[in-house]
Amino acid sequence: VQMIKEQTEAMSRPYLIVQPVVRPHTPFLYLKIYNSGKTPALNVKLELDKDFYQFDEPDKNLKAASAFSSTFDSFAPNQELFFALGQGWFI
């Protein structure tokens, strides 16, 4: 019974995935954050431990972006965030 309960919980919980991606037909590398789970993730706080300057521009520090400096009340299933990082051959 306990195992079934754990399996049911694992199947219905939120899963936040963070991955680098290259969008088709573009030379740009992106950071993709999405919820692949079946339920919303609540009170989500995203943080970067280092400064990262998008396209190596000093005024575009990703660490200072609102997504990384505030809390999301809810991050819905299949919700996605994309952040352009730079040109793939440059990063």
Buried (B, 14 or more C-beta within 10 A) or exposed (E): EEEEEEEEEEEEEBEBEEEEEEEEEEEBBBBBBBBEBEBBBEEBEBEBEEEBBBEEEEEBBBEEBEBBEEEBEEBBBEBEBEBBBBEEEEE
